[in-house]
Amino acid sequence: MAWPLIGVNLPKIKGFEALNETLTRIKDEGFNGVEINIESFPMIIEGEICQPWVDLVRSVLEMHELFYTAHIGRGLDLRDTNRPELHRAVLASSLEICRQLNMRVLVLHYEIKSQDFKVEEQFLDAHRWAADLAGKLGVLLCVENIEVEIVEPVVELAQKVDNPNLKLNLDTGHAFLAANYFHFDFLKAVSLMVPYLGHMHLNDNTGTFEELRITNRPVYDSMTMSWRREFGKGDIHIPPFFGKIPFDDVLALCKDYSGVYICEYTYNDYTPFNASVQQMVRKHIIDSRK
């Protein structure tokens, strides 16, 4: 595949039968790859791999000339102190699934740093363990900055783990929201992450943080994406260059980055524009290296 390699997140599909058709459409639109959330299919049951499902998914993925990356399921919490062994089991199974499905990257969320020293030590130790396991399985573990936390703790995690198998995933939308809410310089934060980059999520928003994301997550999750998008509230995952993020400045700062780019947006809501989205992103990436 010719550089730059640009992918898109797998959208919600109506049943497994739609996977082949969706991948065909994504390829036809000019994308080079797809990022798949591990929980999109029941490939893990109580921490253990459901092999028939993994085999079935692989049979479809192998039909397409696309690269694949993965995102961990939302439930993973390496700070959980009630059943930490279950969360490690889910992560270990996710990494093994990545190996079997030839997914080169697995993305984890950092979430919020706690004030409990023991919890943070558990969190750090889990990432050290996971980085070692990822290396053995040929998968790159990438920790993603999140909109409810500043960037420095995420960078600090990569520094402390100090393992080539653990890098960072820059999520542009999360960083932009956090910068506006916590009042730090967005581009400076991007610069802090650049030396540790292994992956990138390109998505846009208005920069307007929705406080319910912190104060009442269930209510936040109950708000429809279309409603939040209409009022520009929070992490609305619109395509790059559809919002207010200065992507040309971001790409210029990341000019030495050699990984793939995942356009992470609500793909199904932009069907008429998906091909032009990848074309525009591709052009701006190439222009940033001139």
DRENKOL-622385 format. One record per residue (C-alpha): z, x, y; residue in one letter; residue number from 1. Coordinates in Angstrom, 1 decimal, padded with zeros to 4 digits, m for minus. Each point is the difference from the previous one (the first is absolute). Example, Ala and Ser with C-alpha at 12.3 -4.5 7.8 and 13.67 -1.06 7.14 Angstrom:
// residues 2
Z:007.8 | X:012.3 | Y:m004.5 | res:A | n:1 $
Z:m000.7 | X:001.4 | Y:003.4 | res:S | n:2 $
***
This chain:
// residues 290
Z:000.0 | X:000.0 | Y:000.0 | res:M | n:1 $
Z:m000.9 | X:001.2 | Y:003.5 | res:A | n:2 $
Z:002.8 | X:000.7 | Y:002.5 | res:W | n:3 $
Z:001.7 | X:m001.9 | Y:001.6 | res:P | n:4 $
Z:001.3 | X:m002.1 | Y:m002.8 | res:L | n:5 $
Z:001.0 | X:m003.4 | Y:001.3 | res:I | n:6 $
Z:001.7 | X:m002.7 | Y:m002.1 | res:G | n:7 $
Z:001.5 | X:m003.4 | Y:000.6 | res:V | n:8 $
Z:003.0 | X:m001.8 | Y:m001.5 | res:N | n:9 $
Z:m000.7 | X:m002.4 | Y:m002.8 | res:L | n:10 $
Z:000.2 | X:m003.5 | Y:001.5 | res:P | n:11 $
Z:001.7 | X:m002.9 | Y:m001.6 | res:K | n:12 $
Z:m002.3 | X:m001.4 | Y:m002.7 | res:I | n:13 $
Z:000.0 | X:m003.3 | Y:m001.9 | res:K | n:14 $
Z:000.8 | X:001.2 | Y:m003.4 | res:G | n:15 $
Z:m000.9 | X:003.2 | Y:m001.9 | res:F | n:16 $
Z:m003.5 | X:m001.3 | Y:m000.7 | res:E | n:17 $
Z:m000.8 | X:000.6 | Y:003.7 | res:A | n:18 $
Z:000.8 | X:003.7 | Y:m000.1 | res:L | n:19 $
Z:m003.4 | X:001.2 | Y:m001.2 | res:N | n:20 $
Z:m001.8 | X:m002.1 | Y:002.6 | res:E | n:21 $
Z:002.3 | X:001.2 | Y:002.8 | res:T | n:22 $
Z:m000.5 | X:003.6 | Y:m000.9 | res:L | n:23 $
Z:m003.7 | X:m000.5 | Y:000.0 | res:T | n:24 $
Z:000.1 | X:m001.5 | Y:003.4 | res:R | n:25 $
Z:002.2 | X:002.8 | Y:001.4 | res:I | n:26 $
Z:m002.4 | X:002.6 | Y:m001.4 | res:K | n:27 $
Z:m003.0 | X:m001.9 | Y:001.5 | res:D | n:28 $
Z:001.7 | X:000.0 | Y:003.4 | res:E | n:29 $
Z:000.0 | X:003.8 | Y:000.0 | res:G | n:30 $
Z:003.6 | X:000.7 | Y:m000.8 | res:F | n:31 $
Z:000.6 | X:003.0 | Y:m002.3 | res:N | n:32 $
Z:003.2 | X:m001.1 | Y:m001.6 | res:G | n:33 $
Z:002.8 | X:m002.6 | Y:m000.4 | res:V | n:34 $
Z:003.8 | X:000.2 | Y:000.3 | res:E | n:35 $
Z:001.7 | X:m002.4 | Y:m002.5 | res:I | n:36 $
Z:003.6 | X:m001.1 | Y:000.2 | res:N | n:37 $
Z:001.5 | X:000.6 | Y:m003.4 | res:I | n:38 $
Z:001.6 | X:m003.5 | Y:000.0 | res:E | n:39 $
Z:m003.4 | X:m001.7 | Y:000.4 | res:S | n:40 $
Z:m000.1 | X:m000.4 | Y:m003.7 | res:F | n:41 $
Z:002.9 | X:m000.2 | Y:m002.5 | res:P | n:42 $
Z:m000.3 | X:003.6 | Y:m001.1 | res:M | n:43 $
Z:003.8 | X:000.6 | Y:000.1 | res:I | n:44 $
Z:002.6 | X:m002.2 | Y:m001.6 | res:I | n:45 $
Z:003.7 | X:000.9 | Y:000.7 | res:E | n:46 $
Z:m001.0 | X:003.6 | Y:000.6 | res:G | n:47 $
Z:m002.2 | X:000.4 | Y:m003.1 | res:E | n:48 $
Z:m003.7 | X:000.2 | Y:m000.1 | res:I | n:49 $
Z:m001.9 | X:m003.1 | Y:m001.3 | res:C | n:50 $
Z:m002.8 | X:002.1 | Y:m001.7 | res:Q | n:51 $
Z:m002.4 | X:m002.9 | Y:m000.7 | res:P | n:52 $
Z:m000.1 | X:m000.8 | Y:003.7 | res:W | n:53 $
Z:m000.6 | X:003.7 | Y:001.0 | res:V | n:54 $
Z:m002.8 | X:000.2 | Y:m002.5 | res:D | n:55 $
Z:m001.6 | X:m003.1 | Y:001.3 | res:L | n:56 $
Z:000.1 | X:001.1 | Y:003.6 | res:V | n:57 $
Z:m001.4 | X:003.4 | Y:m001.0 | res:R | n:58 $
Z:m002.9 | X:m001.6 | Y:m001.8 | res:S | n:59 $
Z:m001.1 | X:m001.6 | Y:003.3 | res:V | n:60 $
Z:000.8 | X:003.0 | Y:002.3 | res:L | n:61 $
Z:m002.1 | X:002.3 | Y:m002.1 | res:E | n:62 $
Z:m003.1 | X:m002.2 | Y:000.6 | res:M | n:63 $
Z:m000.1 | X:001.0 | Y:003.7 | res:H | n:64 $
Z:m000.8 | X:003.3 | Y:001.7 | res:E | n:65 $
Z:003.0 | X:m000.2 | Y:002.2 | res:L | n:66 $
Z:003.1 | X:002.1 | Y:000.5 | res:F | n:67 $
Z:003.4 | X:m001.7 | Y:m000.5 | res:Y | n:68 $
Z:003.4 | X:000.5 | Y:001.6 | res:T | n:69 $
Z:003.1 | X:m002.0 | Y:m000.5 | res:A | n:70 $
Z:002.9 | X:m001.6 | Y:001.9 | res:H | n:71 $
Z:003.4 | X:m000.5 | Y:m001.5 | res:I | n:72 $
Z:001.2 | X:m003.6 | Y:m000.5 | res:G | n:73 $
Z:002.1 | X:m001.3 | Y:002.8 | res:R | n:74 $
Z:003.2 | X:m000.3 | Y:m002.0 | res:G | n:75 $
Z:000.5 | X:003.7 | Y:m000.5 | res:L | n:76 $
Z:003.2 | X:001.3 | Y:001.7 | res:D | n:77 $
Z:001.1 | X:003.5 | Y:m000.7 | res:L | n:78 $
Z:003.1 | X:m000.6 | Y:002.1 | res:R | n:79 $
Z:001.2 | X:m002.8 | Y:m002.4 | res:D | n:80 $
Z:003.4 | X:000.9 | Y:m001.4 | res:T | n:81 $
Z:000.4 | X:m003.0 | Y:m002.4 | res:N | n:82 $
Z:m002.8 | X:000.9 | Y:m002.4 | res:R | n:83 $
Z:m001.5 | X:003.3 | Y:001.1 | res:P | n:84 $
Z:m001.2 | X:000.8 | Y:m003.5 | res:E | n:85 $
Z:m002.2 | X:m003.2 | Y:000.0 | res:L | n:86 $
Z:m001.6 | X:001.0 | Y:003.3 | res:H | n:87 $
Z:m000.7 | X:003.5 | Y:m001.4 | res:R | n:88 $
Z:m001.5 | X:m001.6 | Y:m003.1 | res:A | n:89 $
Z:m002.3 | X:m002.1 | Y:002.2 | res:V | n:90 $
Z:m001.1 | X:003.0 | Y:001.9 | res:L | n:91 $
Z:m000.6 | X:002.1 | Y:m003.2 | res:A | n:92 $
Z:m002.1 | X:m002.8 | Y:m001.5 | res:S | n:93 $
Z:m001.9 | X:m000.3 | Y:003.3 | res:S | n:94 $
Z:m000.8 | X:003.7 | Y:m000.1 | res:L | n:95 $
Z:m001.1 | X:m000.2 | Y:m003.7 | res:E | n:96 $
Z:m002.3 | X:m003.0 | Y:000.9 | res:I | n:97 $
Z:m001.5 | X:002.1 | Y:002.8 | res:C | n:98 $
Z:m000.7 | X:002.8 | Y:m002.6 | res:R | n:99 $
Z:m001.6 | X:m002.5 | Y:m002.4 | res:Q | n:100 $
Z:m002.1 | X:m001.7 | Y:002.7 | res:L | n:101 $
Z:m001.0 | X:003.3 | Y:001.7 | res:N | n:102 $
Z:001.7 | X:m001.0 | Y:003.2 | res:M | n:103 $
Z:000.4 | X:003.2 | Y:002.0 | res:R | n:104 $
Z:002.7 | X:m001.1 | Y:002.4 | res:V | n:105 $
Z:003.1 | X:m002.2 | Y:m000.3 | res:L | n:106 $
Z:001.4 | X:m001.3 | Y:003.3 | res:V | n:107 $
Z:003.8 | X:m000.7 | Y:000.5 | res:L | n:108 $
Z:001.7 | X:m001.6 | Y:003.0 | res:H | n:109 $
Z:002.8 | X:002.0 | Y:001.7 | res:Y | n:110 $
Z:001.7 | X:m003.2 | Y:001.5 | res:E | n:111 $
Z:003.2 | X:000.5 | Y:002.0 | res:I | n:112 $
Z:002.3 | X:003.0 | Y:m000.2 | res:K | n:113 $
Z:003.5 | X:m001.1 | Y:m000.8 | res:S | n:114 $
Z:003.2 | X:001.4 | Y:001.4 | res:Q | n:115 $
Z:001.5 | X:000.6 | Y:m003.4 | res:D | n:116 $
Z:m000.2 | X:003.7 | Y:m001.0 | res:F | n:117 $
Z:000.2 | X:m000.8 | Y:m003.7 | res:K | n:118 $
Z:m002.8 | X:m002.5 | Y:000.2 | res:V | n:119 $
Z:m002.3 | X:002.4 | Y:001.9 | res:E | n:120 $
Z:000.8 | X:002.8 | Y:m002.6 | res:E | n:121 $
Z:m001.0 | X:m002.4 | Y:m002.7 | res:Q | n:122 $
Z:m003.2 | X:m000.8 | Y:001.9 | res:F | n:123 $
Z:m000.8 | X:003.7 | Y:000.5 | res:L | n:124 $
Z:000.7 | X:000.9 | Y:m003.6 | res:D | n:125 $
Z:m002.2 | X:m002.9 | Y:m001.3 | res:A | n:126 $
Z:m002.9 | X:001.4 | Y:002.1 | res:H | n:127 $
Z:000.5 | X:003.5 | Y:m001.3 | res:R | n:128 $
Z:000.0 | X:m001.4 | Y:m003.6 | res:W | n:129 $
Z:m003.0 | X:m002.2 | Y:000.7 | res:A | n:130 $
Z:m002.0 | X:002.9 | Y:001.6 | res:A | n:131 $
Z:000.6 | X:002.1 | Y:m003.1 | res:D | n:132 $
Z:m001.2 | X:m002.8 | Y:m002.2 | res:L | n:133 $
Z:m003.0 | X:m000.7 | Y:002.2 | res:A | n:134 $
Z:m001.0 | X:003.6 | Y:m000.3 | res:G | n:135 $
Z:000.1 | X:m000.1 | Y:m003.8 | res:K | n:136 $
Z:m002.1 | X:m003.2 | Y:000.0 | res:L | n:137 $
Z:m002.6 | X:001.3 | Y:002.5 | res:G | n:138 $
Z:000.9 | X:m002.6 | Y:002.7 | res:V | n:139 $
Z:000.8 | X:000.7 | Y:003.7 | res:L | n:140 $
Z:003.0 | X:m001.9 | Y:001.2 | res:L | n:141 $
Z:m000.3 | X:m001.0 | Y:003.7 | res:C | n:142 $
Z:002.9 | X:m001.5 | Y:002.0 | res:V | n:143 $
Z:m001.0 | X:m002.4 | Y:002.7 | res:E | n:144 $
Z:001.6 | X:m000.4 | Y:003.4 | res:N | n:145 $
Z:001.1 | X:m003.5 | Y:000.6 | res:I | n:146 $
Z:000.3 | X:m002.1 | Y:003.2 | res:E | n:147 $
Z:003.7 | X:m000.5 | Y:m000.3 | res:V | n:148 $
Z:000.8 | X:003.7 | Y:000.2 | res:E | n:149 $
Z:m000.9 | X:003.0 | Y:002.2 | res:I | n:150 $
Z:m002.2 | X:002.7 | Y:m001.3 | res:V | n:151 $
Z:002.3 | X:003.0 | Y:000.0 | res:E | n:152 $
Z:002.1 | X:m001.0 | Y:m003.1 | res:P | n:153 $
Z:m003.3 | X:m000.5 | Y:m002.0 | res:V | n:154 $
Z:m001.1 | X:003.5 | Y:001.0 | res:V | n:155 $
Z:003.4 | X:001.4 | Y:m000.8 | res:E | n:156 $
Z:m000.2 | X:m001.5 | Y:m003.5 | res:L | n:157 $
Z:m003.2 | X:001.9 | Y:m000.7 | res:A | n:158 $
Z:001.6 | X:003.2 | Y:001.3 | res:Q | n:159 $
Z:003.0 | X:m000.4 | Y:m002.2 | res:K | n:160 $
Z:m001.9 | X:m000.8 | Y:m003.1 | res:V | n:161 $
Z:m002.3 | X:003.0 | Y:000.7 | res:D | n:162 $
Z:m002.3 | X:m000.8 | Y:m002.9 | res:N | n:163 $
Z:m003.8 | X:000.2 | Y:000.1 | res:P | n:164 $
Z:m000.1 | X:m003.2 | Y:m002.0 | res:N | n:165 $
Z:001.7 | X:m002.0 | Y:002.7 | res:L | n:166 $
Z:m001.7 | X:m000.5 | Y:003.3 | res:K | n:167 $
Z:m000.1 | X:m002.7 | Y:002.7 | res:L | n:168 $
Z:m002.1 | X:m003.1 | Y:000.6 | res:N | n:169 $
Z:m000.7 | X:m000.7 | Y:003.6 | res:L | n:170 $
Z:m000.1 | X:m003.7 | Y:000.6 | res:D | n:171 $
Z:m001.4 | X:m000.3 | Y:003.5 | res:T | n:172 $
Z:001.1 | X:m003.6 | Y:000.4 | res:G | n:173 $
Z:003.6 | X:000.6 | Y:m000.9 | res:H | n:174 $
Z:000.2 | X:003.1 | Y:002.2 | res:A | n:175 $
Z:m001.5 | X:m001.9 | Y:003.0 | res:F | n:176 $
Z:002.5 | X:m002.9 | Y:m000.3 | res:L | n:177 $
Z:002.9 | X:002.3 | Y:m000.5 | res:A | n:178 $
Z:m001.0 | X:002.1 | Y:003.0 | res:A | n:179 $
Z:000.0 | X:m003.0 | Y:002.3 | res:N | n:180 $
Z:003.2 | X:m001.4 | Y:m001.4 | res:Y | n:181 $
Z:002.1 | X:003.1 | Y:m000.2 | res:F | n:182 $
Z:m001.6 | X:001.6 | Y:003.1 | res:H | n:183 $
Z:m001.4 | X:003.2 | Y:m001.3 | res:F | n:184 $
Z:m003.4 | X:001.6 | Y:000.6 | res:D | n:185 $
Z:m002.5 | X:m001.3 | Y:m002.6 | res:F | n:186 $
Z:m002.4 | X:002.9 | Y:000.0 | res:L | n:187 $
Z:002.9 | X:002.5 | Y:m000.1 | res:K | n:188 $
Z:001.3 | X:m001.7 | Y:m003.1 | res:A | n:189 $
Z:m003.4 | X:000.2 | Y:m001.6 | res:V | n:190 $
Z:000.0 | X:003.7 | Y:000.8 | res:S | n:191 $
Z:003.3 | X:000.4 | Y:m001.8 | res:L | n:192 $
Z:m001.4 | X:m001.5 | Y:m003.1 | res:M | n:193 $
Z:m003.3 | X:001.9 | Y:000.0 | res:V | n:194 $
Z:001.2 | X:003.2 | Y:m001.8 | res:P | n:195 $
Z:001.2 | X:m002.1 | Y:m002.9 | res:Y | n:196 $
Z:m002.8 | X:m002.5 | Y:m000.3 | res:L | n:197 $
Z:m001.4 | X:m000.9 | Y:m003.4 | res:G | n:198 $
Z:m001.3 | X:m003.5 | Y:000.6 | res:H | n:199 $
Z:m000.8 | X:m002.3 | Y:002.9 | res:M | n:200 $
Z:000.1 | X:m003.8 | Y:000.6 | res:H | n:201 $
Z:m002.1 | X:m001.1 | Y:002.9 | res:L | n:202 $
Z:000.9 | X:m003.4 | Y:001.3 | res:N | n:203 $
Z:000.4 | X:m001.4 | Y:003.5 | res:D | n:204 $
Z:002.3 | X:m002.4 | Y:001.9 | res:N | n:205 $
Z:001.0 | X:m000.8 | Y:003.6 | res:T | n:206 $
Z:003.1 | X:002.2 | Y:000.1 | res:G | n:207 $
Z:002.2 | X:m003.1 | Y:000.3 | res:T | n:208 $
Z:003.0 | X:000.4 | Y:m002.3 | res:F | n:209 $
Z:001.4 | X:m003.2 | Y:m001.6 | res:E | n:210 $
Z:003.8 | X:000.4 | Y:m000.1 | res:E | n:211 $
Z:000.3 | X:m002.5 | Y:m002.9 | res:L | n:212 $
Z:m001.3 | X:002.8 | Y:m002.2 | res:R | n:213 $
Z:003.4 | X:001.7 | Y:000.5 | res:I | n:214 $
Z:002.4 | X:m003.0 | Y:000.8 | res:T | n:215 $
Z:m001.3 | X:m002.6 | Y:m002.5 | res:N | n:216 $
Z:m002.5 | X:001.3 | Y:m002.5 | res:R | n:217 $
Z:m000.3 | X:m003.2 | Y:m002.0 | res:P | n:218 $
Z:m001.0 | X:m001.9 | Y:003.1 | res:V | n:219 $
Z:m002.4 | X:002.7 | Y:001.0 | res:Y | n:220 $
Z:m001.6 | X:m000.1 | Y:m003.4 | res:D | n:221 $
Z:m000.3 | X:m003.8 | Y:000.3 | res:S | n:222 $
Z:m002.1 | X:000.3 | Y:003.1 | res:M | n:223 $
Z:m003.7 | X:m000.3 | Y:m000.8 | res:T | n:224 $
Z:m002.2 | X:003.0 | Y:000.7 | res:M | n:225 $
Z:m002.4 | X:m002.2 | Y:001.9 | res:S | n:226 $
Z:002.8 | X:m001.2 | Y:002.3 | res:W | n:227 $
Z:001.4 | X:003.5 | Y:000.6 | res:R | n:228 $
Z:m003.5 | X:001.3 | Y:000.6 | res:R | n:229 $
Z:m000.8 | X:m002.7 | Y:002.5 | res:E | n:230 $
Z:003.1 | X:001.0 | Y:002.0 | res:F | n:231 $
Z:m000.2 | X:003.7 | Y:m000.7 | res:G | n:232 $
Z:003.3 | X:000.2 | Y:m001.7 | res:K | n:233 $
Z:000.9 | X:003.0 | Y:m002.1 | res:G | n:234 $
Z:m001.9 | X:001.6 | Y:m002.9 | res:D | n:235 $
Z:m003.1 | X:m002.2 | Y:000.0 | res:I | n:236 $
Z:m002.3 | X:002.4 | Y:m001.9 | res:H | n:237 $
Z:m003.2 | X:m000.5 | Y:002.0 | res:I | n:238 $
Z:m002.9 | X:002.4 | Y:m000.5 | res:P | n:239 $
Z:m000.1 | X:003.3 | Y:001.8 | res:P | n:240 $
Z:m001.4 | X:m000.3 | Y:003.6 | res:F | n:241 $
Z:000.8 | X:m003.8 | Y:000.1 | res:F | n:242 $
Z:003.4 | X:000.6 | Y:001.7 | res:G | n:243 $
Z:001.5 | X:002.4 | Y:002.4 | res:K | n:244 $
Z:000.6 | X:003.2 | Y:m002.0 | res:I | n:245 $
Z:m001.8 | X:003.1 | Y:001.5 | res:P | n:246 $
Z:m001.7 | X:000.9 | Y:m003.2 | res:F | n:247 $
Z:m002.2 | X:002.7 | Y:001.5 | res:D | n:248 $
Z:003.1 | X:001.8 | Y:001.2 | res:D | n:249 $
Z:001.6 | X:m000.4 | Y:m003.5 | res:V | n:250 $
Z:m003.1 | X:001.3 | Y:m001.8 | res:L | n:251 $
Z:m000.2 | X:003.0 | Y:002.4 | res:A | n:252 $
Z:003.6 | X:000.9 | Y:m000.9 | res:L | n:253 $
Z:m000.9 | X:m000.3 | Y:m003.7 | res:C | n:254 $
Z:m003.2 | X:002.0 | Y:000.1 | res:K | n:255 $
Z:001.2 | X:002.4 | Y:m002.7 | res:D | n:256 $
Z:001.0 | X:m002.8 | Y:m002.3 | res:Y | n:257 $
Z:m002.0 | X:000.2 | Y:m003.3 | res:S | n:258 $
Z:001.2 | X:m003.1 | Y:m001.9 | res:G | n:259 $
Z:m001.4 | X:m003.5 | Y:m000.2 | res:V | n:260 $
Z:000.3 | X:m002.8 | Y:002.6 | res:Y | n:261 $
Z:001.0 | X:m003.5 | Y:m001.0 | res:I | n:262 $
Z:m000.9 | X:m002.8 | Y:002.3 | res:C | n:263 $
Z:003.1 | X:m002.2 | Y:m000.6 | res:E | n:264 $
Z:m000.6 | X:m003.4 | Y:001.5 | res:Y | n:265 $
Z:m000.3 | X:m003.7 | Y:m001.0 | res:T | n:266 $
Z:m003.4 | X:000.6 | Y:m001.6 | res:Y | n:267 $
Z:m000.7 | X:m003.6 | Y:m000.9 | res:N | n:268 $
Z:000.4 | X:m001.1 | Y:003.7 | res:D | n:269 $
Z:m002.8 | X:002.3 | Y:001.1 | res:Y | n:270 $
Z:m002.7 | X:m000.6 | Y:m002.5 | res:T | n:271 $
Z:m002.8 | X:000.0 | Y:002.5 | res:P | n:272 $
Z:001.1 | X:003.3 | Y:001.5 | res:F | n:273 $
Z:001.2 | X:002.1 | Y:m003.0 | res:N | n:274 $
Z:m003.2 | X:002.1 | Y:m000.3 | res:A | n:275 $
Z:000.0 | X:000.7 | Y:003.7 | res:S | n:276 $
Z:003.7 | X:000.9 | Y:m000.1 | res:V | n:277 $
Z:m000.6 | X:002.8 | Y:m002.5 | res:Q | n:278 $
Z:m003.1 | X:001.1 | Y:002.0 | res:Q | n:279 $
Z:002.0 | X:000.2 | Y:003.2 | res:M | n:280 $
Z:002.9 | X:001.8 | Y:m001.5 | res:V | n:281 $
Z:m002.4 | X:002.5 | Y:m001.7 | res:R | n:282 $
Z:m001.8 | X:000.7 | Y:003.3 | res:K | n:283 $
Z:003.2 | X:000.6 | Y:001.9 | res:H | n:284 $
Z:001.4 | X:002.3 | Y:m002.7 | res:I | n:285 $
Z:m003.2 | X:002.0 | Y:000.0 | res:I | n:286 $
Z:000.0 | X:000.1 | Y:003.8 | res:D | n:287 $
Z:003.6 | X:001.2 | Y:000.1 | res:S | n:288 $
Z:m001.1 | X:003.2 | Y:m001.9 | res:R | n:289 $
Z:m002.8 | X:001.0 | Y:002.5 | res:K | n:290 $
***
